[in-house]
Amino acid sequence: DELAQLARLLDSRWRIPGTRLSFGVDAVAGLIPGVGDLATALVSAYIVGQAAKLGAPRRLMARMVGNVVLDTVVGSIPLLGSVFDVFFKANSRNIRLLQSHLDERRQY
């Protein structure tokens, strides 16, 4: 779906040859001091906003916001932040959380 594709673009669009590691626009944009992390945080906030529109409960929203905040704060550290982005993948985490919630809701 659209949100999952957006998360993939941000977190794991490209694979590092010879490894199982992937990275996305979030890690690349983080190399641009200040502006890059802010821009990707806004896109991450869009994903969280869409989750709210889909009826995600407050507890889930809090976890998703926490992931974005952690990604933005640590991601803003020059170089280390981009390395962190390769491993943490906040948007993919948030999509998994949302998908799990939606799957549970469909069962009832």
C-alpha positions, 0 to 999 in steps of 0.5 A: 500500500501507499504508506508501506511504499513510502516507508520503504523509500525512506528506510530501505530503498537501496541495498549495500552490495555484498550485505543484507543492509539497506538504506533509504532517503532518510539516511541520505537526507540525514547527511544534509545538516539540519534540513535533511532530518527535518524533511524526513521527520515531516514525511514520517509525521505524515505516516503517523497522521495517516495512522491516526486517520485509520483509527490507530489508538493513542497507545499505538500513536504514542509508540509511533511518535516515539519512533519518529522522535528517536529517529529524528534526534539520533538521526540529527547527529552528523554521520552517526545519525545516518548509520543509526538510520540504516539500522533503526528504520523508524518508518518500517517499524511504524508500518509494522505496528500499524499493520498489526493493529489493523490486522487485529481489528479485522479479526473482530 
